[in-house]
Amino acid sequence: MKKQILTSALLSIALISFVQAQTGVHFGLKAGYSMATQYGITPAEDIYTIETSVRNGFSGGIFLYFPISEAVGIQQEILYAMKGSSQDVSISEPIPINTVSDYELNYLDMPILIKYRFVKIKSVGIYGSTGIAMSLLLNGEYTVNSTIDLGGPPVIVQQSGELEGFDTFDYSFVYGAGADFKLFGMDFFLDFRFTLGFNTLEMPTVEGEQTVPLRNQNYVFALGVVF
């Protein structure tokens, strides 16, 4: 299934030039900084605390923009997106344990968005966007380090591996805003995007322990160009 989707994505890329020439649909490239995290753990009373850190990474790819009117259009994207997080969990009872889990997941994101330009002042336009995205997991890995306090020298348990047999698909709600402008005679835009995952992912921890239910979310700041 994964190979079929990747093949479809490559065929879509090959058809972009043809579609653009035949229909007037705009083709573009975008790339930027991704600040990914994961959510879903709720601390139970005062037994444990959680600190979540972001994974800094890259998000970028290609898109097609289908104009409906001067202000409204539909945008279909194919993006490479780095997601994941670092989860620092400290348990106080019955034995003090600190566990730091690092999750790195790389996806092929396929959002479809409605874009609406609210206002245009000379050559600068301000727009909003919203839509949904389907994501295909390309690869992923995790690292878990647990420190157990037994009253003497700390016991350290380490584990790492690839996310084999992991959930392949994720589904997300997407919204954002941005500004488009002309520079050097070309059409550019600056874009902010927030993606909130719906699928609960069972993230691995130390062997023998229960998995951790987390959902992806990420913030992307990107620069794009429209041809």
C-alpha positions in Angstrom: 0.0 0.0 0.0 2.8 2.4 0.9 4.6 1.8 -2.4 1.3 2.3 -4.3 0.8 5.7 -2.7 4.3 6.8 -3.3 4.0 5.8 -7.0 0.7 7.8 -7.2 2.5 10.8 -5.7 5.3 10.6 -8.2 2.8 10.3 -11.1 1.0 13.3 -9.8 4.3 15.3 -9.8 4.9 14.2 -13.4 1.5 15.4 -14.5 1.8 18.8 -12.9 3.4 20.6 -15.9 0.9 19.1 -18.3 -2.1 20.1 -16.1 -0.7 23.6 -15.6 -0.2 24.1 -19.4 -3.7 22.8 -20.2 -5.8 24.4 -17.5 -4.0 27.5 -16.2 -3.7 26.0 -12.8 -0.7 27.4 -10.8 2.2 25.3 -9.8 4.5 26.1 -6.9 7.2 25.1 -4.4 7.4 25.8 -0.7 9.8 25.0 2.1 10.3 26.0 5.7 10.8 25.3 9.4 8.7 22.8 11.2 8.2 22.9 14.9 6.5 19.5 15.7 5.2 18.2 19.0 2.7 15.5 20.2 -0.1 15.7 22.7 -2.4 13.3 24.5 -0.9 12.5 27.9 -2.9 13.8 30.9 -1.1 13.6 34.3 -3.0 11.6 37.0 -3.1 13.8 40.1 0.4 14.4 41.4 1.9 10.9 40.7 3.8 12.0 37.7 4.7 15.1 35.7 5.3 15.5 32.0 7.4 18.0 30.0 7.0 17.9 26.2 9.7 19.3 23.9 9.4 20.0 20.2 11.2 18.4 17.3 12.8 21.0 15.1 12.8 20.0 11.5 11.9 20.7 7.8 8.7 20.7 5.8 8.4 21.3 2.1 7.3 20.2 -1.3 5.1 21.1 -4.2 1.5 22.2 -4.7 -1.1 23.0 -7.3 -3.4 26.0 -6.8 -6.8 25.9 -8.5 -8.3 29.4 -8.6 -12.1 29.7 -8.3 -12.2 33.4 -8.2 -9.7 36.2 -7.7 -10.0 35.8 -3.9 -10.8 32.0 -3.5 -9.0 28.9 -4.6 -8.2 25.3 -3.7 -4.7 24.1 -3.0 -3.5 20.5 -3.2 0.0 19.8 -1.7 2.5 17.0 -1.5 4.9 17.7 1.3 7.7 16.0 3.2 7.2 16.7 6.9 9.3 15.9 9.9 7.2 15.3 13.0 7.6 13.8 16.5 8.5 15.0 20.0 10.4 14.5 23.2 8.5 13.3 26.3 10.1 13.7 29.7 8.0 11.8 32.3 8.8 11.7 36.0 7.0 9.3 38.3 7.2 9.7 42.1 5.4 6.6 43.3 6.0 3.8 44.2 9.6 4.2 42.9 11.0 7.4 41.5 11.5 6.9 37.7 12.4 9.5 35.1 11.9 8.5 31.4 12.9 10.6 28.4 11.4 9.3 25.1 12.5 10.8 21.8 10.2 10.1 18.8 11.2 11.0 15.2 8.7 10.4 12.5 8.9 11.5 8.8 5.7 11.7 6.8 4.5 12.4 3.3 1.7 14.9 3.9 -1.1 15.4 1.3 -3.2 18.4 2.4 -6.1 19.9 0.4 -7.0 23.4 1.5 -9.4 26.2 0.7 -7.6 29.6 0.5 -9.4 32.9 0.8 -7.7 36.3 0.4 -9.2 38.7 2.8 -7.6 41.9 1.6 -5.1 43.1 -1.0 -3.1 46.3 -0.7 -1.2 47.0 -3.9 0.8 43.9 -4.5 0.4 42.4 -1.1 -2.4 40.1 -0.2 -3.5 38.6 3.2 -5.1 35.2 3.1 -6.4 32.4 5.4 -6.5 28.7 4.7 -8.2 25.6 6.1 -8.6 22.0 5.1 -7.7 18.4 5.9 -4.6 16.3 5.3 -3.8 12.6 4.9 -0.3 11.6 6.0 1.7 8.5 5.1 4.5 7.5 7.4 7.8 7.1 5.5 10.0 6.1 8.4 10.5 6.6 12.1 12.6 5.7 15.1 12.5 6.2 18.8 14.9 6.3 21.8 13.9 5.7 25.4 16.2 6.4 28.4 14.8 5.6 31.9 16.6 6.4 35.2 15.3 4.4 38.2 16.1 5.6 41.7 16.4 2.6 44.1 18.2 4.6 46.9 21.7 3.8 45.6 23.4 4.3 42.3 20.7 5.0 39.6 19.7 2.2 37.4 19.6 3.3 33.7 17.6 1.4 31.1 18.0 2.3 27.4 16.1 1.2 24.4 15.9 2.3 20.8 14.6 1.1 17.5 12.7 1.7 14.3 8.9 2.1 14.4 8.1 -1.1 12.5 4.5 -2.2 12.5 3.5 1.3 13.5 0.4 3.1 12.3 1.1 4.0 8.7 -1.6 6.7 8.2 -2.5 9.9 10.1 -5.3 12.3 9.4 -5.2 15.9 10.3 -7.1 19.2 10.5 -5.2 22.1 9.0 -5.5 25.8 9.2 -3.3 28.8 8.8 -2.7 32.3 7.3 -0.2 34.1 5.2 0.7 36.9 2.9 1.5 36.8 -0.9 3.6 39.4 -2.6 5.6 40.1 -5.7 9.4 40.2 -5.7 11.8 40.4 -8.6 8.7 40.0 -10.9 7.7 36.7 -9.3 4.9 35.6 -7.0 6.0 34.7 -3.5 4.2 34.0 -0.2 5.0 33.6 3.5 2.8 31.0 5.1 2.0 29.9 8.7 0.4 26.5 9.1 -0.9 24.5 12.1 -1.7 20.8 11.7 -3.6 18.9 14.3 -3.6 15.1 14.0 -6.7 13.0 14.7 -5.2 9.6 14.8 -4.0 8.3 18.2 -0.6 6.8 17.8 0.6 4.1 20.2 4.2 5.2 20.9 6.6 2.6 22.3 8.3 3.0 25.7 10.5 0.7 27.7 10.1 -3.0 26.8 7.3 -4.5 28.9 5.6 -1.2 29.6 2.4 0.0 28.0 2.6 2.2 24.9 1.9 5.9 25.2 -1.1 7.3 23.2 -0.1 10.5 21.4 -1.3 12.6 18.5 0.8 14.6 16.1 0.7 18.4 15.8 3.1 20.8 14.2 3.6 24.4 13.3 5.2 25.3 10.0 6.6 28.6 8.8 7.3 28.4 5.1 8.4 30.5 2.1 6.9 29.6 -1.3 7.0 30.6 -4.9 4.2 30.3 -7.5 5.0 29.8 -11.2 
